Amino acid sequence: MGGDRQAAIEVIGLSKRFGERVAVEDLTFEIGQGEVFGLLGPNGAGKTTTVRMLATLLRPTAGRARVAGVEVTPENGARVRERVSVMPETPGLYARLSVEENLRLFACLYGRGSREADRRIGEVLDEVRMAERRRDLVSTLSKGLRQRVALARALLPGAPVLFLDEPTQGLDPAATHEVRELIAGLRTHGTTILLTTHRLEEAERLCDRVAFLRSRLIAAGRPDELRRRLFTPSIDVELAGPVQEPDKLFGRVDGITGWVGDRDRYQVSVTDPRRVAPLLADALVSAHAGIVHLAESEHSLEDVYLELVREEEPG
Ligand SMILES: Nc1ncnc2c1ncn2[C@@H]1O[C@H](COP(=O)(O)OP(=O)(O)OP(=O)(O)O)[C@@H](O)[C@H]1O
């Protein structure tokens, strides 16, 4: 992490066991202020357990953490909870109350006076674009709209650190898109967000940095950094017809270190894609190979994840 930003969350050697089962093991990471950080991993990886420990809802077996400058200990529970807000996996709203009544109830729990509460409720409803639905009963709302109300609820206290546990779980593509837009918008307030998800494209779109969790931390970094760390740079080539002597063709281009593929499709490993791509294009043109496509290979976060899991497998 860049040393110029103070950490909003620091986690050192955090572990949680439930009896014999190790849910989280020796977790260490930092999240900078205003950063959107994605905790990624398959079902049972320990994501929710981590969030619950950081929000003082669950006591770690070992290790320590500091959230918004406060050491996470049982004695500091109230101080930590003043500084964090959790949007849990299930919205936790009262179905028979209206949107506004739900928010008023939670605002009272946060100890806001009624005028102050009304002002804040108006703000968060605007923020999640639900002002016009404020009098609707929660039971009449779609899952996507309920999730927006859950987000409004999490925003009510105006906490500097927000934990979003699987925020788009079970939503259809349109609702997913809307909730993601809202989360992306929170960035402008400088809120630090720890988001758990097993949807890699979600993390890719929303997060500055991600950590892959499988009880232990497998890797952490910016998605592009992780890609670079795991994959040799390469160029994808698609041609109009087969190449006669690929060894000869690729072999004479400076900066090409290897290739896979055959006939009209190749993935060419290179030292530096920006330098080598024009040289490769020249060589192909000289060999009268019609170029259909020539571009640096893209590795999605999913590729990164699969590569990491492959590296982890024994043998
Ligand atoms: N209260 C509990 N008692 C016993 N085991 C638990 C408890 N909470 C979680 N676990 C176990 O700890 C492990 C991690 O669970 P956790 O819910 O943190 O994973 P997750 O990454 O959030 O998964 P999901 O994506 O399914 O929500 C799992 O094996 C789970 O069964």
PDBQT file of the ligand as one rigid body, heavy atoms in Angstrom, charges set to zero:
ROOT
HETATM    1  N1  LIG A 401     -20.877 -19.796  13.830  1.00  0.00    +0.000 N 
HETATM    2  C1  LIG A 401     -20.209 -20.750  13.204  1.00  0.00    +0.000 A 
HETATM    3  N2  LIG A 401     -20.012 -21.958  13.773  1.00  0.00    +0.000 NA
HETATM    4  C2  LIG A 401     -19.318 -22.936  13.151  1.00  0.00    +0.000 A 
HETATM    5  N3  LIG A 401     -18.740 -22.801  11.931  1.00  0.00    +0.000 NA
HETATM    6  C3  LIG A 401     -18.904 -21.626  11.314  1.00  0.00    +0.000 A 
HETATM    7  C4  LIG A 401     -19.646 -20.549  11.909  1.00  0.00    +0.000 A 
HETATM    8  N4  LIG A 401     -19.607 -19.492  11.037  1.00  0.00    +0.000 NA
HETATM    9  C5  LIG A 401     -18.894 -19.910   9.960  1.00  0.00    +0.000 A 
HETATM   10  N5  LIG A 401     -18.472 -21.174  10.121  1.00  0.00    +0.000 N 
HETATM   11  C6  LIG A 401     -17.636 -21.950   9.181  1.00  0.00    +0.000 C 
HETATM   12  O1  LIG A 401     -16.494 -21.179   8.874  1.00  0.00    +0.000 OA
HETATM   13  C7  LIG A 401     -16.147 -21.293   7.503  1.00  0.00    +0.000 C 
HETATM   14  C8  LIG A 401     -16.138 -19.918   6.853  1.00  0.00    +0.000 C 
HETATM   15  O2  LIG A 401     -17.477 -19.429   6.755  1.00  0.00    +0.000 OA
HETATM   16  P1  LIG A 401     -17.843 -17.980   6.208  1.00  0.00    +0.000 P 
HETATM   17  O3  LIG A 401     -19.323 -17.831   6.341  1.00  0.00    +0.000 OA
HETATM   18  O4  LIG A 401     -16.989 -16.961   6.853  1.00  0.00    +0.000 OA
HETATM   19  O5  LIG A 401     -17.441 -18.113   4.693  1.00  0.00    +0.000 OA
HETATM   20  P2  LIG A 401     -17.776 -17.156   3.480  1.00  0.00    +0.000 P 
HETATM   21  O6  LIG A 401     -16.506 -16.989   2.724  1.00  0.00    +0.000 OA
HETATM   22  O7  LIG A 401     -18.450 -15.922   3.964  1.00  0.00    +0.000 OA
HETATM   23  O8  LIG A 401     -18.770 -18.060   2.646  1.00  0.00    +0.000 OA
HETATM   24  P3  LIG A 401     -20.114 -17.686   1.834  1.00  0.00    +0.000 P 
HETATM   25  O9  LIG A 401     -19.652 -17.129   0.530  1.00  0.00    +0.000 OA
HETATM   26  O10 LIG A 401     -20.737 -19.036   1.698  1.00  0.00    +0.000 OA
HETATM   27  O11 LIG A 401     -20.910 -16.732   2.673  1.00  0.00    +0.000 OA
HETATM   28  C9  LIG A 401     -17.145 -22.259   6.893  1.00  0.00    +0.000 C 
HETATM   29  O12 LIG A 401     -16.582 -23.533   6.891  1.00  0.00    +0.000 OA
HETATM   30  C10 LIG A 401     -18.326 -22.183   7.850  1.00  0.00    +0.000 C 
HETATM   31  O13 LIG A 401     -19.053 -23.382   7.839  1.00  0.00    +0.000 OA
ENDROOT
TORSDOF 0
